[in-house]
């Protein structure tokens, strides 16, 4: 990994720290690296959870460095829009569980990164915003879509169209984050949630995430059909028998990693 993204692995958890002081901004290179990193984790059978946080105590990430867009270069704008979109779309589609440990300001592309994760834990002092329109831009890292689906059209409009910055309490109340913790505790809590992921069958975990994510686009009856199909598909996986029998025998299951070569 580069000096911008720091990767650590501990058993089934991959921990990524955005390290680009002073505000942990995203660059072309770090966005490419994020996409490459998630693709590599996809084929790592041992990793089932990804936790992402910011280095230091002030910023999760302030998004893009605005100097990138200062000269009005449309070609650069197109390039960065593609990079932001691809990186955060790839993160959103990660097969495992992704958790954002928001340890400070999450602004613009920083919040979009957190929005692309499955779960968000925020520290009490943090502030969250998508302020792009205030500087003549708009969120291009899937932010308009992810935010609206999470908090509804009204709050998405308040944050994007009115430039409203929200605190941790408001973020939890409107469904933008799942949990508030005290200052300095976001990473610890995110890692604890990631530990719980290991208790789930890897294949069942993937199928459940597929169903949850597909509910955004599928009609209800189609979702019901897919749910039944994926339930039956689990019976081709040895973990199905292991999970049921471990419960009946009152012991912890011993999961078999999913074969990524198949």
Residue pairs with C-beta under 8 A, 6 or more apart in sequence:
1 7
1 33
1 37
2 29
2 30
2 33
3 19
4 18
4 19
4 20
4 27
4 29
4 30
4 33
5 16
5 17
5 18
5 19
5 30
5 33
5 34
5 37
6 16
6 17
6 19
6 55
7 14
7 15
7 16
7 37
8 14
8 15
8 17
9 15
9 46
9 47
11 46
11 198
12 46
12 47
12 48
12 49
12 194
12 197
12 198
13 47
13 48
13 49
13 50
13 51
13 191
13 194
13 195
13 197
14 41
14 44
14 47
14 49
14 50
14 51
15 50
15 51
15 52
15 53
15 191
16 34
16 37
16 50
16 51
16 52
16 53
17 52
17 53
17 54
17 55
18 24
18 26
18 30
18 52
18 53
18 54
18 55
18 60
18 61
18 113
19 55
20 26
20 27
20 30
20 55
21 55
21 56
22 56
22 58
22 59
23 58
23 59
23 61
23 62
23 105
24 54
24 55
24 56
24 59
24 60
24 61
24 62
24 110
25 61
25 62
25 63
25 64
25 65
25 109
26 61
26 63
26 64
26 65
26 84
26 87
26 109
26 110
26 113
27 65
27 68
28 79
28 80
28 83
31 80
31 83
31 84
31 86
31 87
32 83
32 87
34 87
34 90
34 91
34 113
35 86
35 87
35 90
38 50
38 90
38 91
38 94
39 90
41 47
41 50
41 94
41 96
42 94
42 95
42 260
43 260
44 260
45 202
45 257
45 258
45 259
45 260
46 257
47 96
48 96
48 97
48 197
48 198
48 200
48 202
48 205
49 96
49 97
49 98
49 99
49 193
49 194
49 197
49 198
50 94
50 96
50 97
50 98
50 99
50 117
50 194
51 98
51 99
51 100
51 101
51 187
51 190
51 191
51 194
52 98
52 99
52 100
52 101
52 113
52 114
52 117
53 60
53 100
53 101
53 102
53 103
53 186
53 187
53 190
54 60
54 61
54 102
54 103
54 104
54 110
56 103
56 104
57 103
57 104
57 183
57 184
58 104
58 105
59 103
59 104
59 105
59 110
60 100
60 101
60 102
60 103
60 104
60 105
60 106
60 110
60 113
60 114
60 126
61 105
61 106
61 107
61 109
61 110
61 113
62 105
62 107
62 108
62 110
63 107
63 108
63 109
63 110
63 111
63 112
64 80
64 84
64 108
64 109
66 135
68 76
68 80
69 76
69 77
69 80
69 137
80 140
81 140
84 109
84 112
84 140
84 141
84 142
85 140
85 141
85 142
87 141
88 112
88 113
88 115
88 116
88 141
88 142
89 116
89 142
91 98
91 113
91 116
91 117
92 116
92 117
92 142
92 146
92 213
93 213
95 206
95 209
96 197
96 205
96 206
96 209
97 118
97 119
97 194
97 197
97 205
97 209
98 116
98 117
98 118
98 119
99 117
99 118
99 119
99 120
99 121
99 190
99 193
99 194
100 106
100 113
100 114
100 117
100 119
100 120
100 121
100 190
101 121
101 186
101 187
101 189
101 190
101 191
102 114
102 120
102 121
102 122
102 123
102 126
102 128
102 177
102 186
103 123
103 126
103 184
103 186
103 187
104 123
104 125
104 126
105 126
105 127
105 128
106 113
106 114
106 122
106 126
106 127
106 128
106 129
107 127
107 128
107 129
107 130
107 131
108 129
108 130
108 131
108 132
108 139
108 143
109 139
109 141
109 143
111 128
111 129
111 130
111 143
111 147
112 130
112 139
112 141
112 142
112 143
112 146
113 141
114 120
114 128
115 142
115 143
115 146
115 147
115 150
116 141
116 142
116 146
118 209
119 178
119 190
119 193
120 176
120 177
120 178
120 179
121 177
121 178
121 179
121 180
121 181
121 186
121 189
121 190
121 193
122 128
122 168
122 171
122 172
122 177
122 179
122 180
122 181
122 186
123 168
123 180
123 181
123 182
123 183
123 184
123 185
123 186
124 168
124 169
124 180
124 181
124 182
124 183
125 168
125 183
126 167
126 168
126 171
127 165
127 166
127 167
128 165
128 166
128 167
128 168
128 171
128 176
128 177
129 159
129 163
129 164
129 165
129 166
130 139
130 143
130 144
130 147
130 159
130 160
131 163
131 165
132 138
132 139
132 160
133 160
133 161
133 163
134 163
138 144
138 160
139 147
139 160
143 160
144 156
144 160
147 155
147 156
147 159
147 160
147 176
148 156
149 216
150 175
150 176
151 159
151 174
151 175
151 176
152 174
152 175
155 174
155 176
158 164
159 165
159 166
166 174
166 176
168 177
168 180
169 180
170 176
171 177
171 180
172 178
172 179
172 180
179 189
181 188
181 189
197 205
198 255
200 208
201 234
201 237
201 239
201 240
201 242
201 243
201 253
201 255
202 239
202 255
202 256
202 257
202 258
203 234
203 237
203 239
203 240
203 258
204 234
204 237
204 239
204 240
204 243
206 258
207 230
207 231
207 233
207 234
210 226
210 230
211 223
211 226
211 227
211 230
214 223
214 226
215 223
218 226
234 240
237 258
238 256
239 253
239 255
239 256
242 253
242 254
242 255
242 256
243 253
243 255
246 252
246 253
246 254
247 253
